[in-house]
Amino acid sequence: MSSQLPGPSDTPWWNPAKQASNSAPAKQSNSFFIIASLVIALIAGGVGATIGRTTSSNISSTFVTTKDAVERAPGSIADLAARVIPGVVSISVQAAGGSDTGSGFFFSTDGYVLTNNHVVESAATSGTITVSISNGKKYSARIVGRDSSYDLAVLKVDVTGAPTLQLGDSDKVQVGDAVIAIGSPLGLAGTVTSGIISSKNRPVTTGSGNGDSSFINALQTDAAINPGNSGGPLVDATGAVVGINSAIASLSSTAGGQSGSIGLGFAIPINQAKKTAEQLIKTGSATYPIMGIAVDTRYTGAGALISTEANGVTSGGPADKAGIKAGDLIIAIDDQEIQSSDELIVAIRSHNVGDKVKIKFKRNAITREVTVTLAASKK
């Protein structure tokens, strides 16, 4: 379906002012987060409570009201939310394996939407994807491309003049910067939460349940992120997108906790997402940098141990050319200490194909250092 912009005197097709007064809430996500339920209740302080004082003379109370306008400064959370919400969408997926929901946002005026792969992957072979915008209108969407390595996907909606969001520079983000997260947690579209950047370069590994894993060099935030926020934008104090909300840490049941936000949310840096999205639009797939090694995931010590089994080091690959061998223990990359295999993979994937990185490793208790030129993974 196609939607054209109205004439200059009309309200834009995406204007929230057109939102229907009654709309059914979207189903909550069941594809990445633990499913949670939301109960909203009003608790009264007493039954039959009376405002004011009642006596035999029936003395009444006088309520004082004000008509003073609330001033919302430019750049306030309210101002940012009003500007960003029209560009944020809710995503609903119906597939043979069930239904999923999540969030996303327009990053081009011709209807390209950026979201998480885990939100839409169940509809990759069959199924339907519906995108709902801030005024309640719904549109069919198709997958342009997706990449499980970075947990990203690009959708296309047949509209023109879409309200796009500005992309920021995640490399310039600092710990303590104010951010807001916008999405559809538990199907509650247009939900806004605020917080700060709690940490940068946080290694986060996620699984989709089908054997594929995503390795994210994440931005950590304490802005509340819950099931259904996946794929929605994390924006800075200017309203520019600096990350894509993708994961949360939850207390385990043994700790007496329950699923949902505990102030530990993780977002894919927008600089990485932009590079991947451009590849997906051009070719339908994306590559990532590799060293040409296989790590031993059973190793529990500090560092990343290169597997001694077949293909531990790819013949003719970047590591092989640099002199790295099976059984070497990688302990640092570009002077950043490596504590685990996952940390090594995340660190490598935060670079670009063709980058030269310094690898420090141990062999027979001797520490060595070499330079490796990262190659592209095979599509």
Residue pairs with C-beta under 8 A, 6 or more apart in sequence:
1 139
1 140
1 158
2 158
2 159
2 160
3 13
3 137
3 139
3 158
3 159
3 160
4 13
4 160
4 161
5 12
5 13
5 160
5 161
6 12
6 13
11 17
11 18
12 161
12 163
13 135
13 137
13 159
13 161
14 86
14 133
14 134
14 135
14 137
14 162
14 163
15 86
15 135
16 85
16 86
16 134
16 135
16 190
17 135
18 135
18 136
18 137
19 134
19 135
19 136
20 135
20 136
23 136
25 186
25 187
25 188
25 189
26 90
26 92
26 101
26 132
26 184
26 187
26 189
26 228
27 92
27 99
27 101
27 187
28 35
28 36
28 37
28 38
28 101
28 186
28 187
28 227
28 228
29 35
29 100
29 101
29 102
29 119
29 227
29 228
29 230
30 98
30 99
30 100
30 227
31 100
31 102
31 118
31 119
31 121
31 122
31 208
31 209
31 230
32 116
32 118
32 119
32 206
32 208
32 227
32 230
32 246
32 247
33 226
33 227
33 228
33 230
33 248
33 250
33 259
34 227
34 250
34 259
35 227
35 259
36 186
36 226
36 227
36 258
36 259
36 260
37 186
38 186
38 188
51 61
52 59
52 60
52 61
53 59
53 61
72 78
72 79
73 79
75 237
75 238
77 180
77 192
77 194
80 180
80 235
80 237
80 239
81 180
81 182
81 192
83 239
84 165
84 180
84 182
84 233
84 235
84 239
85 134
85 182
85 190
85 192
86 133
86 134
86 163
87 105
87 106
87 162
87 163
87 164
87 165
87 233
88 103
88 104
88 105
88 134
88 165
88 182
88 183
88 190
88 232
88 233
89 103
89 104
89 105
89 106
89 113
89 131
89 132
89 133
89 134
90 101
90 102
90 103
90 131
90 132
90 183
90 184
90 187
90 189
91 101
91 102
91 103
91 104
91 113
91 115
91 119
91 120
91 129
91 130
91 131
91 132
91 141
91 155
91 231
92 99
92 100
92 101
92 129
92 130
92 132
93 99
93 100
93 101
93 102
93 119
93 120
93 122
93 123
93 127
93 128
93 129
93 130
94 123
94 127
94 128
94 130
95 122
95 123
95 126
95 127
95 128
96 126
96 127
97 122
98 122
100 119
100 120
100 122
101 119
101 184
101 187
101 228
102 115
102 116
102 118
102 119
102 120
102 183
102 184
102 228
102 229
102 230
102 231
102 232
103 115
103 119
103 182
103 183
103 184
103 228
103 229
103 230
103 231
103 232
103 245
104 113
104 114
104 115
104 119
104 131
104 155
104 231
104 232
105 113
105 114
105 115
105 165
105 231
105 232
105 233
105 241
106 112
106 113
106 162
106 163
106 164
106 165
107 113
107 114
107 164
107 165
107 167
107 241
107 277
108 162
108 164
109 160
109 161
109 162
109 164
110 159
110 160
110 162
111 156
111 157
111 158
111 159
111 160
111 162
112 144
112 154
112 155
112 156
112 157
112 277
112 281
113 131
113 141
113 154
113 155
113 156
113 157
114 152
114 153
114 154
114 155
114 231
114 244
114 273
114 277
115 152
115 153
115 154
115 155
115 230
115 231
115 244
116 151
116 152
116 153
116 230
116 231
116 244
116 246
117 146
117 147
117 148
117 150
117 151
117 152
117 153
117 208
117 214
118 151
118 206
118 208
118 214
118 230
119 153
119 230
119 231
120 129
120 143
120 146
120 153
120 155
121 146
121 148
121 153
121 208
121 210
123 129
123 143
124 143
124 146
128 140
129 140
129 141
129 142
129 143
129 155
130 138
130 139
130 140
130 141
131 138
131 139
131 140
131 141
131 155
131 157
132 138
132 139
132 189
133 139
134 189
134 190
139 157
139 158
139 159
140 157
140 158
141 155
141 156
141 157
142 155
142 156
143 153
143 154
143 155
144 154
144 155
144 156
144 280
144 281
144 284
145 153
145 154
145 279
145 280
145 281
145 283
145 284
145 285
145 286
146 152
146 153
146 154
146 280
147 153
147 276
147 279
147 280
147 285
147 286
147 288
148 208
148 212
148 213
148 214
149 214
149 215
149 286
149 288
149 349
149 377
150 214
150 215
150 216
150 268
150 272
150 273
150 276
150 286
150 288
150 349
151 206
151 208
151 214
151 216
151 246
151 268
152 244
152 268
152 273
152 276
152 277
152 280
152 286
153 231
153 280
154 277
154 280
154 281
165 233
165 235
165 239
165 240
165 241
166 238
166 239
166 240
166 241
167 240
167 241
167 270
167 274
168 235
168 236
168 238
168 240
168 241
168 242
168 270
169 240
169 242
169 270
169 271
170 219
170 242
170 243
170 269
170 270
170 271
170 272
171 269
171 271
173 197
173 200
173 219
173 236
173 242
173 269
174 197
174 200
175 196
175 197
175 198
175 199
175 200
176 196
176 197
177 196
177 197
177 236
177 237
178 194
178 195
178 196
178 236
178 237
179 194
179 195
179 196
179 197
179 221
179 223
179 234
179 235
179 236
179 237
179 242
179 243
180 192
180 193
180 194
180 195
180 223
180 234
180 235
181 192
181 193
181 194
181 195
181 221
181 223
181 224
181 225
181 229
181 232
181 233
181 234
181 235
181 245
181 265
182 190
182 191
182 192
182 232
182 233
182 235
183 191
183 225
183 228
183 229
183 230
183 231
183 232
183 233
183 245
184 190
184 191
184 228
184 229
184 232
185 191
185 224
185 225
185 226
185 227
185 228
185 229
186 226
186 227
186 228
187 228
188 228
191 229
193 223
193 224
193 225
194 223
195 221
195 222
195 223
195 224
195 263
195 265
196 221
196 222
196 223
197 219
197 220
197 221
198 220
198 221
198 222
198 263
198 264
199 219
199 220
200 219
200 220
201 217
201 218
201 350
202 217
202 218
202 219
202 220
202 266
203 215
203 216
203 217
203 218
203 340
203 342
203 343
203 346
203 347
204 215
204 216
204 217
204 218
204 246
204 247
204 266
204 346
205 213
205 214
205 215
205 216
205 342
205 345
205 346
206 213
206 214
206 216
206 246
206 247
207 213
207 214
208 214
214 246
215 342
215 345
215 346
215 349
216 246
216 247
216 266
216 268
216 346
217 269
217 272
217 346
217 347
217 349
217 350
218 243
218 246
218 247
218 266
218 267
218 268
218 269
219 234
219 242
219 243
219 266
219 267
219 268
219 269
220 264
220 265
220 266
221 234
221 243
221 265
221 266
221 267
222 263
222 264
222 265
223 234
223 265
224 261
224 263
224 265
225 245
225 248
225 261
225 265
226 248
226 260
226 261
227 259
227 260
229 245
229 265
230 245
230 246
230 247
231 244
231 245
231 246
232 244
232 245
233 241
233 243
233 244
233 245
234 241
234 242
234 243
234 244
234 245
234 267
235 241
235 242
236 242
241 270
242 267
242 269
242 270
243 267
243 268
243 269
243 270
243 273
244 267
244 268
244 270
244 273
245 265
245 266
245 267
246 266
246 267
246 268
247 265
247 266
248 260
248 261
248 262
248 264
248 265
248 266
249 262
249 264
249 265
249 266
250 257
250 258
250 259
250 260
250 262
251 257
251 258
251 262
272 350
275 352
276 286
279 285
279 286
279 287
280 286
283 379
285 379
287 353
287 376
287 377
287 378
287 379
288 349
288 353
288 376
288 377
289 348
289 349
289 351
289 352
289 353
289 354
289 355
289 374
289 375
289 376
289 377
290 317
290 318
290 348
290 374
290 375
290 376
290 377
291 317
291 318
291 319
291 324
291 348
291 359
291 372
291 374
291 375
292 313
292 314
292 316
292 317
292 318
292 319
292 320
292 375
293 306
293 307
293 312
293 313
293 314
293 317
293 319
293 324
294 306
294 307
294 309
294 311
294 312
294 313
295 304
295 305
295 306
295 307
295 341
295 344
295 345
296 305
296 306
296 307
296 308
296 309
296 341
297 341
299 305
299 341
301 329
302 331
302 339
302 340
303 329
303 330
303 331
303 338
303 339
303 340
303 362
304 329
304 330
304 338
304 340
304 341
304 343
304 344
305 327
305 328
305 329
305 330
305 341
306 312
306 313
306 319
306 324
306 325
306 326
306 327
306 328
306 329
306 330
307 326
308 326
308 327
309 326
312 326
312 327
313 319
313 320
313 324
313 325
313 326
314 320
317 375
318 372
318 373
318 374
318 375
319 359
319 372
321 372
321 373
322 359
322 370
322 371
322 372
322 373
323 370
324 359
324 361
324 370
324 372
325 363
327 363
328 361
328 362
328 363
329 361
329 362
329 363
330 338
330 344
330 359
330 360
330 361
331 337
331 338
331 360
331 361
331 362
331 367
332 338
332 358
332 359
332 360
333 344
333 347
333 348
333 357
333 358
333 359
333 360
334 347
334 357
334 358
335 358
335 360
336 347
338 344
338 347
348 357
348 374
351 357
351 374
352 374
353 374
353 375
353 376
354 373
354 374
355 373
355 374
356 371
356 372
356 373
356 374
357 371
357 372
357 374
358 369
358 370
358 371
358 372
359 369
359 370
359 371
359 372
360 367
360 368
360 369
361 367
361 368
361 369
361 370
362 368
